[in-house]
Amino acid sequence: MIRTISSSPQQALLSTNFFSRSARFPSPNFHTHRSYTFSVAPAVKFPIRAVSLGTTDPEIRPKNPRRAGFDVENLTTWLLKQEQSGQIDAELTIVLSSISLACKQIASLLQRSSIINLTGAHGTINVQGEDQKKLDVISNELFCSCLRSTGRTGIIASEEEDVPVAVEETYSGNYVVVFDPIDGSANIDTALTTGSIFGIYAPDKQCLFDIDDDSTLNQEEQKCIMNVCQPGSNLLAAGYCLYSSSVVFTISIGKGVFSFTLDPTYGEFVLTHPNIKIPSLGKIYSFNEGNYDLWDDKLKKYIDHLRQPTSSGKSYSGRYIGCLVGEIHRMLLVGGIYGNPANVHNKNGNLRLLYECAPMSYLIEQAGGKAIDGQGRILDIVPMEIHQRSPIFIGSSEEVEKLQKFLA
């Protein structure tokens, strides 16, 4: 559609003439008349050009075109675009949307946890022997409920569950979803950073079976459910949700890493960090140095090296949040290295391979970083059990390579 402002092909002139004149206005008493004289400037000429909408005339095109403030892309739109381009299918789109919904609900509970008495211990212990917080239990139920309701999830495996759960209400998709509903739950009572982590695998075609309401699982079917133990290299998608000063949903479907920030005014995740690339170098290291005396001598030498000032007089900065999601989020944006190594008391480290190490390693590699267990690539490790733990060193590629030289 073209709108013409002036019908003349040449520059048009618009003249407006005002003449000095006298006007008679009735006075308030309506008995006499007084004369009022006013003058207006002489005729003014305004040049006007005929312009078609959408013109490419360089004289009137903005020099620095910018997106309007209301021109945003939310998570739902982004997922639909990925589906339309063939990156993911409709079933996976639904599963990812359900996870984002669970994250919104958890974020709301965390913001009101002190008000609605959701702080403190729940009084139960999970399969790892850890005391569960109230929100550990509630968040786990929220995740499970959202995933079940999609009808596209076949098996759910949670850090808070003893064994994986087969979902009966599956109509299609049959995805295997693993997750840690609240990472860093020890931070809840002090209102510090927490997060949720998830990973999505394709189903093992040999392990699909129907479950009747009254049926029980035989040994073969139980073994089949345990087959969620896949290497991280099999992941179809992975991500996390950060609960801090902002609520940030970060995701990868194998084509880069994208972060969406929750806009509380209308409850949508909005794309704020497209195609994140982790810096190859960083100046932040994050290790729990309270365990320094329990580490291997080679690792101690590496930490000592980081503490030494460089030729410029500056040394690395030590930062430790106590929440893997917070560590990874910062690292994606500014670079650095995070480590949770084995020690005298924990030969395999503290983090779970399936729920924490593999999804985060997937994200970091998609952003151009590296993740190792001290010997090999995290994503190549095949879990032998659901709650298997693993040491992890993860971050900027050159920082991890430097560590490998010390550990060799």
C-alpha positions as a printed NumPy array, in Angstrom:
array([[  0.   ,   0.   ,   0.   ],
       [  1.309,   3.423,  -0.955],
       [  0.045,   6.595,   0.556],
       [  0.623,   9.856,  -1.372],
       [  0.827,  13.03 ,   0.632],
       [  0.941,  15.393,  -2.357],
       [ -0.559,  14.723,  -5.784],
       [  1.993,  16.894,  -7.586],
       [  5.055,  15.023,  -8.813],
       [  7.107,  18.09 ,  -8.07 ],
       [  7.713,  19.702,  -4.742],
       [  4.424,  21.176,  -3.569],
       [  3.986,  24.378,  -1.674],
       [  1.379,  24.852,   0.935],
       [  0.593,  28.493,   1.65 ],
       [ -1.46 ,  29.619,   4.546],
       [ -2.395,  33.286,   4.566],
       [ -3.617,  35.134,   7.588],
       [ -4.665,  38.745,   7.216],
       [ -4.564,  41.445,   9.823],
       [ -8.09 ,  42.416,  10.571],
       [-10.343,  43.754,  13.248],
       [-12.959,  41.758,  15.031],
       [-15.764,  42.876,  17.228],
       [-16.576,  40.853,  20.315],
       [-19.489,  41.538,  22.593],
       [-18.555,  42.745,  26.061],
       [-19.87 ,  40.923,  29.117],
       [-22.565,  43.58 ,  29.703],
       [-23.87 ,  43.156,  26.135],
       [-24.657,  46.884,  25.956],
       [-21.583,  48.261,  24.218],
       [-19.071,  46.864,  21.792],
       [-15.353,  47.167,  21.957],
       [-12.937,  46.617,  19.113],
       [-10.067,  44.148,  19.426],
       [ -7.279,  44.086,  16.874],
       [ -4.86 ,  41.195,  16.452],
       [ -2.175,  40.473,  13.916],
       [ -0.838,  37.151,  12.665],
       [  2.453,  36.55 ,  10.898],
       [  2.42 ,  36.779,   7.141],
       [  2.002,  33.754,   4.923],
       [  4.289,  30.849,   5.685],
       [  5.381,  28.32 ,   3.072],
       [  6.023,  24.667,   4.063],
       [  7.839,  22.379,   1.603],
       [  6.282,  18.915,   1.423],
       [  7.572,  15.848,  -0.404],
       [  5.543,  12.969,  -1.728],
       [  6.756,   9.877,   0.098],
       [  5.683,   6.254,  -0.382],
       [  5.557,   4.031,   2.683],
       [  8.465,   1.632,   2.902],
       [ 10.673,   3.736,   0.611],
       [ 14.348,   2.954,   0.355],
       [ 15.369,   6.533,  -0.341],
       [ 18.707,   6.874,   1.503],
       [ 17.898,  10.467,   2.43 ],
       [ 14.978,   9.505,   4.649],
       [ 16.   ,   6.019,   5.791],
       [ 17.204,   5.951,   9.44 ],
       [ 20.985,   5.835,   9.658],
       [ 20.945,   3.421,  12.6  ],
       [ 17.788,   1.322,  12.412],
       [ 16.858,  -0.14 ,  15.773],
       [ 14.278,  -2.605,  16.955],
       [ 11.332,  -0.963,  18.604],
       [ 11.035,  -1.44 ,  22.336],
       [  7.937,  -3.582,  21.887],
       [  9.506,  -5.766,  19.19 ],
       [ 10.384,  -8.811,  21.308],
       [ 10.502, -12.55 ,  20.738],
       [  9.217, -14.799,  23.475],
       [ 10.077, -18.428,  24.156],
       [  6.852, -19.783,  22.651],
       [  7.417, -17.961,  19.369],
       [ 11.043, -19.047,  19.29 ],
       [ 10.125, -22.704,  19.813],
       [  7.506, -22.554,  17.067],
       [ 10.094, -21.104,  14.682],
       [ 12.462, -23.976,  15.492],
       [  9.658, -26.421,  14.809],
       [  8.781, -24.769,  11.498],
       [ 12.414, -24.889,  10.401],
       [ 12.626, -28.611,  11.222],
       [ 15.061, -28.282,  14.145],
       [ 12.626, -29.95 ,  16.566],
       [  9.296, -31.72 ,  16.241],
       [  5.921, -30.726,  17.684],
       [  6.195, -33.2  ,  20.57 ],
       [  9.509, -31.787,  21.763],
       [  8.097, -28.271,  21.488],
       [  5.324, -29.238,  23.889],
       [  7.746, -30.862,  26.345],
       [ 10.004, -27.787,  26.413],
       [  6.994, -25.509,  26.91 ],
       [  5.845, -27.617,  29.848],
       [  9.293, -27.341,  31.459],
       [  9.224, -23.55 ,  31.102],
       [  5.808, -23.533,  32.803],
       [  7.183, -25.547,  35.73 ],
       [ 10.053, -23.053,  36.018],
       [  7.629, -20.123,  36.186],
       [  5.725, -21.814,  38.983],
       [  8.908, -22.577,  40.922],
       [ 10.131, -18.983,  40.473],
       [  6.873, -17.703,  41.949],
       [  7.162, -20.012,  44.96 ],
       [ 10.782, -19.033,  45.571],
       [  9.937, -15.331,  45.537],
       [  7.27 , -15.911,  48.209],
       [  8.963, -18.735,  50.107],
       [  9.533, -16.776,  53.308],
       [  6.006, -15.356,  53.234],
       [  4.185, -18.667,  52.704],
       [  6.466, -20.693,  55.003],
       [  8.286, -22.746,  52.364],
       [ 11.746, -22.32 ,  53.837],
       [ 13.504, -24.893,  55.982],
       [ 13.773, -28.668,  55.865],
       [ 10.978, -30.969,  54.769],
       [ 11.984, -33.636,  57.258],
       [ 12.807, -36.285,  54.653],
       [ 16.028, -37.594,  53.096],
       [ 16.486, -38.295,  49.387],
       [ 18.164, -41.31 ,  47.828],
       [ 21.586, -39.631,  48.06 ],
       [ 21.208, -39.285,  51.827],
       [ 20.69 , -35.514,  51.639],
       [ 18.139, -33.633,  53.739],
       [ 15.366, -32.375,  51.487],
       [ 14.105, -28.818,  51.651],
       [ 10.382, -28.147,  51.413],
       [ 10.835, -26.646,  47.975],
       [ 12.877, -29.674,  46.838],
       [  9.779, -31.818,  47.269],
       [  7.285, -29.3  ,  45.91 ],
       [  9.43 , -28.407,  42.875],
       [  9.87 , -32.074,  42.058],
       [  6.089, -32.527,  42.073],
       [  5.626, -29.475,  39.857],
       [  8.101, -30.767,  37.287],
       [  6.569, -34.239,  37.268],
       [  3.039, -32.87 ,  36.976],
       [  3.858, -30.565,  34.065],
       [  5.718, -33.326,  32.212],
       [  2.969, -35.895,  32.741],
       [  0.293, -33.516,  31.508],
       [  1.971, -33.13 ,  28.113],
       [  1.293, -36.716,  27.085],
       [  4.671, -36.659,  25.285],
       [  6.949, -37.845,  28.08 ],
       [  7.618, -41.56 ,  28.465],
       [ 10.089, -41.685,  31.352],
       [ 10.908, -39.118,  34.036],
       [ 14.082, -39.341,  36.102],
       [ 14.628, -36.87 ,  38.929],
       [ 17.44 , -36.327,  41.371],
       [ 14.809, -36.433,  44.116],
       [ 13.33 , -39.803,  43.053],
       [ 14.747, -43.19 ,  43.98 ],
       [ 14.109, -44.67 ,  40.52 ],
       [ 12.892, -43.379,  37.142],
       [  9.134, -43.136,  36.693],
       [  7.293, -44.484,  33.657],
       [  4.483, -42.16 ,  32.586],
       [  1.221, -43.928,  31.8  ],
       [ -0.536, -41.004,  30.096],
       [  1.751, -40.993,  27.046],
       [  0.1  , -40.401,  23.67 ],
       [  3.153, -39.743,  21.505],
       [  6.726, -38.601,  21.815],
       [  7.86 , -40.853,  24.693],
       [ 10.795, -38.582,  25.524],
       [ 13.091, -39.338,  28.436],
       [ 13.414, -36.27 ,  30.654],
       [ 15.987, -36.001,  33.458],
       [ 16.096, -33.063,  35.824],
       [ 17.241, -31.539,  39.085],
       [ 14.215, -29.492,  40.227],
       [ 16.155, -27.252,  42.624],
       [ 19.903, -26.924,  42.265],
       [ 21.564, -25.155,  45.181],
       [ 18.601, -25.658,  47.521],
       [ 20.847, -24.833,  50.492],
       [ 20.635, -21.219,  49.242],
       [ 16.838, -21.022,  49.566],
       [ 16.685, -19.988,  53.227],
       [ 19.112, -17.113,  52.64 ],
       [ 17.474, -15.933,  49.383],
       [ 20.579, -16.639,  47.288],
       [ 20.851, -17.994,  43.756],
       [ 19.161, -21.301,  42.921],
       [ 18.159, -22.993,  39.684],
       [ 16.634, -25.937,  37.842],
       [ 18.49 , -28.19 ,  35.367],
       [ 17.013, -30.496,  32.716],
       [ 18.034, -32.762,  29.856],
       [ 15.922, -34.503,  27.212],
       [ 16.793, -37.77 ,  25.477],
       [ 15.134, -39.686,  22.682],
       [ 13.462, -42.925,  23.758],
       [ 15.179, -46.243,  23.256],
       [ 13.   , -47.86 ,  20.565],
       [ 13.579, -51.267,  22.123],
       [ 12.244, -50.02 ,  25.434],
       [  8.775, -48.84 ,  24.516],
       [  5.95 , -50.715,  26.176],
       [  2.375, -50.215,  27.31 ],
       [  1.421, -50.082,  30.956],
       [ -2.084, -50.951,  32.076],
       [ -3.497, -49.371,  35.197],
       [ -3.407, -52.658,  37.098],
       [ -0.178, -54.024,  35.686],
       [  3.136, -54.288,  37.47 ],
       [  6.544, -54.047,  35.874],
       [  8.488, -57.242,  35.364],
       [ 12.274, -57.385,  35.586],
       [ 12.719, -56.762,  31.863],
       [ 10.523, -53.668,  31.979],
       [ 12.258, -52.387,  35.106],
       [ 15.589, -52.809,  33.358],
       [ 14.12 , -50.956,  30.397],
       [ 13.194, -47.972,  32.531],
       [ 16.696, -47.92 ,  33.946],
       [ 17.871, -47.468,  30.371],
       [ 17.603, -43.712,  30.84 ],
       [ 21.327, -43.988,  31.519],
       [ 22.511, -42.561,  28.221],
       [ 25.674, -40.538,  27.564],
       [ 25.285, -36.79 ,  27.327],
       [ 26.221, -36.933,  23.655],
       [ 22.724, -38.407,  23.055],
       [ 20.95 , -35.349,  24.411],
       [ 18.354, -33.758,  22.144],
       [ 18.02 , -30.663,  24.314],
       [ 19.234, -29.366,  27.649],
       [ 18.95 , -26.238,  29.713],
       [ 18.493, -24.584,  33.043],
       [ 16.426, -21.908,  34.731],
       [ 18.215, -19.415,  36.964],
       [ 16.292, -17.957,  39.918],
       [ 18.059, -14.797,  41.047],
       [ 17.598, -11.044,  40.538],
       [ 16.14 , -12.162,  37.205],
       [ 14.578, -15.456,  36.176],
       [ 16.528, -16.675,  33.149],
       [ 15.618, -19.721,  31.043],
       [ 18.601, -20.952,  29.003],
       [ 18.279, -23.678,  26.398],
       [ 20.065, -25.507,  23.611],
       [ 18.528, -27.83 ,  21.037],
       [ 21.883, -28.567,  19.427],
       [ 22.103, -25.317,  17.46 ],
       [ 23.702, -22.889,  19.898],
       [ 22.659, -21.544,  23.291],
       [ 19.855, -19.034,  23.865],
       [ 18.721, -17.28 ,  27.048],
       [ 15.257, -15.906,  27.78 ],
       [ 14.512, -13.583,  30.691],
       [ 11.128, -13.677,  32.41 ],
       [  9.23 , -10.422,  32.029],
       [  7.04 , -10.277,  35.146],
       [  4.689,  -7.702,  33.615],
       [  3.088, -10.319,  31.389],
       [  4.651, -13.598,  32.496],
       [  6.607, -14.475,  29.36 ],
       [ 10.208, -15.513,  28.791],
       [ 11.705, -12.977,  26.36 ],
       [ 14.798, -13.627,  24.234],
       [ 17.626, -11.519,  25.687],
       [ 20.825, -13.442,  24.846],
       [ 20.727, -15.006,  21.363],
       [ 23.391, -17.492,  20.293],
       [ 25.678, -17.152,  23.324],
       [ 29.395, -17.756,  22.794],
       [ 31.541, -18.305,  25.862],
       [ 34.822, -16.324,  25.837],
       [ 37.819, -18.587,  25.182],
       [ 39.589, -17.083,  28.196],
       [ 38.35 , -15.812,  31.541],
       [ 39.65 , -14.354,  34.784],
       [ 37.294, -16.092,  37.232],
       [ 37.761, -19.507,  38.795],
       [ 35.155, -21.173,  40.943],
       [ 36.192, -24.014,  43.26 ],
       [ 35.14 , -24.756,  46.823],
       [ 38.556, -24.029,  48.295],
       [ 37.381, -25.235,  51.687],
       [ 38.285, -28.689,  50.339],
       [ 41.757, -27.627,  49.198],
       [ 43.616, -29.974,  51.578],
       [ 41.537, -32.922,  50.314],
       [ 42.494, -32.487,  46.654],
       [ 45.11 , -34.166,  44.505],
       [ 48.547, -32.484,  44.513],
       [ 48.342, -31.736,  40.789],
       [ 45.105, -29.848,  41.281],
       [ 46.601, -27.951,  44.218],
       [ 49.439, -26.754,  41.98 ],
       [ 46.9  , -25.551,  39.436],
       [ 44.997, -23.568,  42.071],
       [ 48.256, -22.124,  43.395],
       [ 49.096, -21.037,  39.865],
       [ 45.759, -19.223,  39.526],
       [ 46.38 , -17.368,  42.766],
       [ 49.706, -15.955,  41.589],
       [ 49.657, -12.426,  40.073],
       [ 50.363, -12.269,  36.353],
       [ 52.979, -10.055,  34.708],
       [ 50.413,  -7.253,  34.719],
       [ 50.033,  -7.583,  38.472],
       [ 46.524,  -9.024,  38.287],
       [ 45.522, -12.517,  39.316],
       [ 42.406, -14.576,  38.782],
       [ 39.364, -13.766,  40.904],
       [ 37.869, -16.53 ,  43.003],
       [ 34.057, -16.715,  42.967],
       [ 31.972, -19.513,  44.453],
       [ 28.163, -19.344,  44.516],
       [ 27.302, -22.831,  45.73 ],
       [ 24.835, -23.282,  42.859],
       [ 25.901, -24.914,  39.6  ],
       [ 23.297, -23.01 ,  37.596],
       [ 24.645, -19.677,  38.821],
       [ 28.225, -20.722,  38.07 ],
       [ 27.428, -21.828,  34.519],
       [ 25.287, -18.79 ,  33.741],
       [ 28.065, -16.393,  34.726],
       [ 30.609, -18.462,  32.841],
       [ 28.595, -18.413,  29.623],
       [ 28.568, -14.626,  29.711],
       [ 32.057, -13.719,  30.979],
       [ 34.119, -16.918,  30.754],
       [ 36.261, -18.676,  33.344],
       [ 36.398, -22.169,  34.826],
       [ 34.376, -24.096,  37.395],
       [ 35.525, -27.238,  39.152],
       [ 33.947, -29.808,  41.431],
       [ 36.782, -32.343,  41.73 ],
       [ 37.135, -35.648,  43.483],
       [ 38.57 , -35.512,  46.98 ],
       [ 39.612, -37.837,  49.771],
       [ 36.032, -38.201,  51.034],
       [ 34.245, -38.204,  47.644],
       [ 36.187, -40.185,  45.054],
       [ 33.673, -39.27 ,  42.351],
       [ 32.955, -35.683,  43.285],
       [ 29.622, -34.326,  44.484],
       [ 27.602, -33.69 ,  41.326],
       [ 25.265, -36.141,  39.588],
       [ 26.329, -37.086,  36.078],
       [ 22.849, -37.569,  34.627],
       [ 21.044, -34.561,  36.105],
       [ 23.782, -31.958,  36.435],
       [ 27.095, -32.678,  34.71 ],
       [ 25.796, -33.92 ,  31.351],
       [ 23.18 , -31.185,  30.68 ],
       [ 25.564, -28.409,  31.688],
       [ 28.417, -29.88 ,  29.641],
       [ 26.081, -30.026,  26.648],
       [ 25.279, -26.313,  27.025],
       [ 28.897, -25.282,  27.483],
       [ 30.062, -27.239,  24.427],
       [ 27.25 , -25.73 ,  22.359],
       [ 28.579, -22.304,  23.376],
       [ 32.17 , -23.189,  22.408],
       [ 33.557, -24.275,  25.785],
       [ 34.81 , -27.581,  27.196],
       [ 33.845, -29.964,  29.998],
       [ 35.965, -32.844,  31.33 ],
       [ 36.072, -35.116,  34.372],
       [ 39.843, -34.725,  34.645],
       [ 40.587, -37.466,  32.147],
       [ 38.063, -37.327,  29.343],
       [ 35.029, -35.58 ,  27.935],
       [ 31.984, -35.539,  30.209],
       [ 29.543, -36.139,  27.343],
       [ 31.263, -39.418,  26.44 ],
       [ 30.663, -41.012,  29.85 ],
       [ 27.934, -43.664,  29.901],
       [ 26.251, -43.693,  33.341],
       [ 26.203, -47.097,  34.982],
       [ 23.53 , -46.081,  37.485],
       [ 20.876, -43.405,  37.801],
       [ 22.45 , -41.344,  40.566],
       [ 26.076, -41.791,  39.544],
       [ 28.38 , -38.915,  40.482],
       [ 31.28 , -37.486,  38.535],
       [ 34.076, -34.938,  38.973],
       [ 33.723, -32.038,  36.568],
       [ 35.876, -29.2  ,  35.248],
       [ 33.981, -26.947,  32.893],
       [ 34.324, -23.548,  31.247],
       [ 36.242, -21.554,  28.652],
       [ 38.127, -23.782,  26.218],
       [ 41.606, -22.358,  26.86 ],
       [ 41.111, -22.376,  30.615],
       [ 40.156, -26.062,  30.594],
       [ 43.099, -26.861,  28.332],
       [ 45.44 , -25.126,  30.782],
       [ 44.024, -27.268,  33.608],
       [ 44.56 , -30.432,  31.568],
       [ 48.271, -29.642,  31.334],
       [ 48.51 , -29.526,  35.131],
       [ 46.538, -32.764,  35.54 ],
       [ 48.508, -34.69 ,  32.872]])
